[in-house]
Amino acid sequence: MKKGLFACLLLCLACNSDEPLTGGRGFRISLTDEVSVTSRSTPVEIGKPAAKNFHLLITRLDKEATIYDGAYTSGLIEAPVGTYRLRASFGNNALLAVDSPYYEGVVDTELAGDAETPVTIPCSVANALLSVRYVNQAKFEELYSSYGVKVEVDNLYIRLSGAESKSAYFRAGSGVKVSFYATL
């Protein structure tokens, strides 16, 4: 009796699972840089992250299920037929940080049939950047022993010294307060 019940349970579980994956059906993902940024202290000067350092999250939208949550791979990620959201990200989307760009790209797509589906996810800097340039830096250095700006988001703040070429990165949409400070 127990063997028959166990066999029946296995049969029921097999019938309730998603459609089986077949070799060759799934996503082959590539990443592209959507925006070329050329101003001071931007990701261009910091350097672009390598694709291998990105994190991928693939969610099946029609069943609200995650099918992949891990490191970027250019290999095939097998998946059943359905509608998906593919998200690639790199970095920490900190509330406030120095020289810390956060990259992200999102694509919604559908997987149909038994073929490999190539998907390109355009990634760009997804947090906000604040850089300060002093038009006549020599004059500032003549007048002040130290100077710069204080950048505040919520209860966090950072100081960007006038002598440094650093930038503040903060979450897009945050309320930001910027104030100049100096010592004569």
Helices and strands as residue ranges (DSSP letters): H 2-16, E 26-33, H 43-46, G 51-53, E 55-60, E 65-71, E 76-78, E 82-90, E 96-98, E 103-111, E 116-125, E 128-130, H 137-143, E 146-153, E 156-161, E 168-170, E 176-183
